[in-house]
Amino acid sequence: MMVGSFIGLIIGVIVLLLFIGGLNAFLSGIIWSLNVKTGLMSLLGHGLVLGMLQLIAHVPAIITDLTMPSLASTIVVFLVYCFVDGFIARKVGGWFAEEFVPENEAYSPVQTD
């Protein structure tokens, strides 16, 4: 009984990370015109890195919400973290972007005149 729950939890976390990575890859392409890798392992790594950085970045917000639980502090934290989350998502999207090499410059042959 306990093994099935653990396996379900692992599968759920993997699906969540794939979703987070895929969503950020999609939005990075739409908003910032980044060509982000979309392989399965790349999206899993993308989601893992983004999730960990978001978790670390949200520690001050969690502490603020726990020490000052009010509507005003929640609104301020939300407005501030819109920009923080966007910055982090842009950086992670850039880390997973594919390099673009123009077709005529990819492998220029060496001339031996």
TAPEQUI-V546031 format. One line per field, one symbol per residue. ss: DSSP state (@ for helix, = for strand, . for the rest). psi: psi as a letter, one per 20 degrees, with the letter a starting at -180 (. if undefined). Layout:
# TAPEQUI-V546031
ss=???
psi=???
This chain:
# TAPEQUI-V546031
ss=.@@@@@@@@@@@@@@@@@@@@@@@@@@@@@@@...=...@@@@@@@@@@@@@@@@@@.@@@@@@@@@...@@@@@@@@@@@@@@@@@@@@@@@@@.=.....@@@........
psi=ghghggghgggggggghgggggghgghhhggjlpnqpkqghghghghggggghggghjghhggghhhmnrhghgggggggighghggghgghhhhjqqpppqhijgnpqppl.
